[in-house]
Amino acid sequence: MTTPPPTTDLSADEARRIALRAQGFLGTPDRRAGVRGVLRHLGAVQLDTISVLARSHELIPYARLGAVGRRTVENAYWTTAPLGASPARPHAFEYWSHAACILPIEEWPHFAFRRRAYRGRPHWNHQLPDGTYDQVIKQLRTEGPLTATELGGAKKTSEWWDWSGTKVAVERALMYGEVVCVERRGWKRVYDLAERAIPADLLHDELDDAECLRRLVRLAGQSLGVGTRADIADYHRLKGEQVDAVIADSGLVPVAVEGWGKPAWADPAALETPPRGRHRTTLLSPFDSLIWERARTERIFGFTHRLEAYVPKPKRIHGYFAMPVLAGGRLVGRVDPAREGTTLVARQVTLDGPKAVPAVAQALAEAASWVDCTGIRVDRVDAPELHAPLVKELADL
């Protein structure tokens, strides 16, 4: 693909600030829109099983809005319109985007290309017993929303990967779009028929692949502010050639960014006004969309981000669930947290020099308050001489 000449040149600092504003970390957050506003602004919020301070989908709005209640977060994602309202309209659904993500309900039609692709897959890793798929659909139609356990069992054995035939069937139906996840209950997916859960005006696969891809590329560009082809493709896990096929018609404009070394595309609205306002100081989930793409995080922030939860313990550098610390529009350190009763434990802290101490202390104090911890203990600081200053800063807050 031949990239058209850039419409404007951006400095590295301008690009960084555009990215921060696009992700909701620069300027005054829209508190009236709340958690649902964050979801629509980002376009996707990643789910993950790990819960240290809280689960990642709770940490995403917290990082942008501050100490919004955790029950408020769950209700914002999954509660439909009030009883008596017509029709009861859900705000979100779960599907495969960057990974397993919560997505705004209005984006259901734009994932038709992915549902079609799944239906066309010739091979699957799990075998599906004859008749099981039809039985699952029949049971959901008769009994209403159910978990895999309620459908007949999620696993054949205690191994996490050893799915039962029922679980294979309902997950396949989810990927096909015949079934939708309408909420998480105790971390279990609650499944319902799409025909019942998705509003009638959205329940269709009428959009062709090109229209779906144009929409997702445009959304990715808006959520990133500015990004390379690889950045934009990664946001909803598209293929590079899929991006190439539609980006010229996506509404994004080509730009050149100092030091990036590759062509970039920007949301034209992000270029209209210079990013200004207050920076958030916060701990970030390792699954935050600000730092999804490792090469982008290194390019913008000079920060190497890697989740080490699945790395053998002796080989970990920064800890099991090391959370980057954002302050002043920079990534100034990281904290590997744990909870012991009402104490937030910073098991391992990495600081980008003494100037990072106040920001890391502030981020720890706010996080502790959010999860109802009344004390903070700092176990280890990679620069030992900064341990005492960090403890003192926490004591003074």
Solvent accessible surface area in square Angstrom, and as a share of the most:
residue,aa,sasa,rsa
1,M,122,0.55
2,T,126,0.73
3,T,48,0.28
4,P,54,0.34
5,P,110,0.69
6,P,69,0.43
7,T,92,0.54
8,T,51,0.30
9,D,108,0.56
10,L,19,0.09
11,S,41,0.26
12,A,48,0.38
13,D,63,0.32
14,E,79,0.35
15,A,1,0.00
16,R,14,0.05
17,R,59,0.22
18,I,6,0.03
19,A,1,0.01
20,L,0,0.00
21,R,59,0.22
22,A,12,0.09
23,Q,2,0.01
24,G,23,0.22
25,F,0,0.00
26,L,8,0.04
27,G,17,0.17
28,T,124,0.72
29,P,22,0.14
30,D,83,0.43
31,R,141,0.51
32,R,233,0.85
33,A,44,0.34
34,G,18,0.17
35,V,6,0.04
36,R,80,0.29
37,G,20,0.20
38,V,13,0.08
39,L,1,0.01
40,R,88,0.32
41,H,95,0.43
42,L,0,0.00
43,G,4,0.04
44,A,1,0.00
45,V,2,0.01
46,Q,18,0.08
47,L,9,0.04
48,D,24,0.13
49,T,84,0.49
50,I,16,0.08
51,S,60,0.38
52,V,26,0.15
53,L,0,0.00
54,A,0,0.00
55,R,59,0.22
56,S,1,0.00
57,H,3,0.01
58,E,10,0.05
59,L,1,0.00
60,I,2,0.01
61,P,0,0.00
62,Y,1,0.00
63,A,0,0.00
64,R,5,0.02
65,L,12,0.06
66,G,6,0.05
67,A,65,0.51
68,V,30,0.17
69,G,38,0.37
70,R,82,0.30
71,R,163,0.59
72,T,71,0.41
73,V,0,0.00
74,E,32,0.14
75,N,66,0.34
76,A,12,0.10
77,Y,2,0.01
78,W,26,0.09
79,T,66,0.38
80,T,56,0.33
81,A,23,0.18
82,P,104,0.65
83,L,188,0.93
84,G,84,0.81
85,A,46,0.35
86,S,107,0.69
87,P,98,0.62
88,A,63,0.49
89,R,88,0.32
90,P,20,0.13
91,H,41,0.18
92,A,4,0.03
93,F,1,0.00
94,E,1,0.00
95,Y,3,0.01
96,W,81,0.28
97,S,4,0.03
98,H,7,0.03
99,A,26,0.20
100,A,13,0.10
101,C,0,0.00
102,I,0,0.00
103,L,1,0.00
104,P,3,0.02
105,I,4,0.02
106,E,59,0.26
107,E,7,0.03
108,W,5,0.02
109,P,7,0.04
110,H,31,0.14
111,F,1,0.01
112,A,0,0.00
113,F,12,0.05
114,R,27,0.10
115,R,1,0.00
116,R,76,0.28
117,A,61,0.48
118,Y,35,0.13
119,R,107,0.39
120,G,59,0.57
121,R,97,0.35
122,P,114,0.72
123,H,145,0.65
124,W,55,0.19
125,N,142,0.73
126,H,63,0.28
127,Q,157,0.70
128,L,46,0.23
129,P,72,0.45
130,D,148,0.77
131,G,52,0.50
132,T,23,0.14
133,Y,40,0.15
134,D,102,0.53
135,Q,95,0.42
136,V,4,0.02
137,I,13,0.07
138,K,131,0.56
139,Q,30,0.13
140,L,0,0.00
141,R,120,0.44
142,T,108,0.63
143,E,104,0.47
144,G,10,0.10
145,P,64,0.40
146,L,19,0.09
147,T,7,0.04
148,A,8,0.06
149,T,71,0.41
150,E,85,0.38
151,L,10,0.05
152,G,64,0.61
153,G,18,0.17
154,A,27,0.21
155,K,101,0.43
156,K,140,0.59
157,T,73,0.42
158,S,105,0.67
159,E,82,0.37
160,W,191,0.67
161,W,133,0.47
162,D,24,0.12
163,W,69,0.24
164,S,14,0.09
165,G,18,0.18
166,T,22,0.13
167,K,29,0.12
168,V,8,0.04
169,A,0,0.00
170,V,0,0.00
171,E,7,0.03
172,R,31,0.11
173,A,0,0.00
174,L,1,0.01
175,M,30,0.13
176,Y,44,0.17
177,G,9,0.09
178,E,75,0.34
179,V,1,0.00
180,V,2,0.01
181,C,0,0.00
182,V,38,0.22
183,E,56,0.25
184,R,38,0.14
185,R,111,0.41
186,G,78,0.75
187,W,51,0.18
188,K,104,0.44
189,R,29,0.11
190,V,1,0.00
191,Y,1,0.00
192,D,9,0.05
193,L,3,0.01
194,A,3,0.02
195,E,100,0.45
196,R,114,0.41
197,A,16,0.12
198,I,7,0.03
199,P,15,0.09
200,A,96,0.75
201,D,95,0.49
202,L,21,0.10
203,L,62,0.31
204,H,49,0.22
205,D,48,0.25
206,E,141,0.63
207,L,32,0.16
208,D,85,0.44
209,D,68,0.35
210,A,42,0.32
211,E,74,0.33
212,C,0,0.00
213,L,12,0.06
214,R,73,0.26
215,R,61,0.22
216,L,1,0.00
217,V,0,0.00
218,R,74,0.27
219,L,18,0.09
220,A,1,0.00
221,G,0,0.00
222,Q,79,0.35
223,S,3,0.02
224,L,6,0.03
225,G,0,0.00
226,V,0,0.00
227,G,0,0.00
228,T,3,0.02
229,R,108,0.40
230,A,54,0.42
231,D,3,0.01
232,I,0,0.00
233,A,10,0.07
234,D,29,0.15
235,Y,3,0.01
236,H,2,0.01
237,R,125,0.46
238,L,13,0.07
239,K,126,0.54
240,G,18,0.17
241,E,112,0.50
242,Q,44,0.20
243,V,0,0.00
244,D,36,0.19
245,A,78,0.61
246,V,4,0.03
247,I,2,0.01
248,A,77,0.60
249,D,99,0.51
250,S,1,0.01
251,G,45,0.43
252,L,9,0.05
253,V,37,0.21
254,P,15,0.09
255,V,3,0.02
256,A,36,0.28
257,V,11,0.06
258,E,105,0.47
259,G,78,0.75
260,W,21,0.07
261,G,80,0.77
262,K,131,0.55
263,P,75,0.47
264,A,0,0.00
265,W,11,0.04
266,A,0,0.00
267,D,18,0.09
268,P,54,0.34
269,A,60,0.47
270,A,12,0.09
271,L,54,0.27
272,E,135,0.61
273,T,79,0.46
274,P,77,0.48
275,P,12,0.08
276,R,170,0.62
277,G,49,0.47
278,R,129,0.47
279,H,45,0.20
280,R,19,0.07
281,T,21,0.12
282,T,0,0.00
283,L,0,0.00
284,L,0,0.00
285,S,0,0.00
286,P,7,0.04
287,F,24,0.10
288,D,0,0.00
289,S,6,0.04
290,L,9,0.04
291,I,1,0.00
292,W,33,0.12
293,E,39,0.17
294,R,120,0.44
295,A,57,0.44
296,R,12,0.05
297,T,1,0.00
298,E,71,0.32
299,R,65,0.24
300,I,21,0.10
301,F,30,0.13
302,G,72,0.69
303,F,19,0.08
304,T,78,0.45
305,H,16,0.07
306,R,118,0.43
307,L,39,0.19
308,E,6,0.03
309,A,9,0.07
310,Y,156,0.59
311,V,18,0.11
312,P,80,0.50
313,K,157,0.67
314,P,125,0.79
315,K,147,0.62
316,R,64,0.23
317,I,115,0.58
318,H,40,0.18
319,G,8,0.07
320,Y,70,0.27
321,F,0,0.00
322,A,9,0.07
323,M,0,0.00
324,P,1,0.01
325,V,0,0.00
326,L,1,0.01
327,A,11,0.08
328,G,47,0.45
329,G,1,0.01
330,R,125,0.45
331,L,12,0.06
332,V,23,0.13
333,G,5,0.05
334,R,25,0.09
335,V,0,0.00
336,D,6,0.03
337,P,0,0.00
338,A,17,0.13
339,R,96,0.35
340,E,92,0.41
341,G,70,0.67
342,T,80,0.47
343,T,37,0.22
344,L,0,0.00
345,V,1,0.01
346,A,0,0.00
347,R,95,0.35
348,Q,22,0.10
349,V,0,0.00
350,T,30,0.17
351,L,19,0.09
352,D,106,0.55
353,G,26,0.25
354,P,96,0.61
355,K,191,0.81
356,A,5,0.04
357,V,8,0.05
358,P,67,0.42
359,A,18,0.14
360,V,0,0.00
361,A,0,0.00
362,Q,95,0.42
363,A,1,0.01
364,L,0,0.00
365,A,31,0.24
366,E,52,0.23
367,A,0,0.00
368,A,4,0.03
369,S,76,0.49
370,W,18,0.06
371,V,3,0.02
372,D,114,0.59
373,C,10,0.06
374,T,126,0.73
375,G,26,0.25
376,I,52,0.27
377,R,100,0.36
378,V,12,0.07
379,D,68,0.35
380,R,129,0.47
381,V,7,0.04
382,D,57,0.29
383,A,28,0.22
384,P,104,0.65
385,E,124,0.56
386,L,14,0.07
387,H,59,0.26
388,A,70,0.54
389,P,55,0.35
390,L,0,0.00
391,V,64,0.37
392,K,131,0.56
393,E,52,0.23
394,L,26,0.13
395,A,83,0.64
396,D,100,0.52
397,L,118,0.59
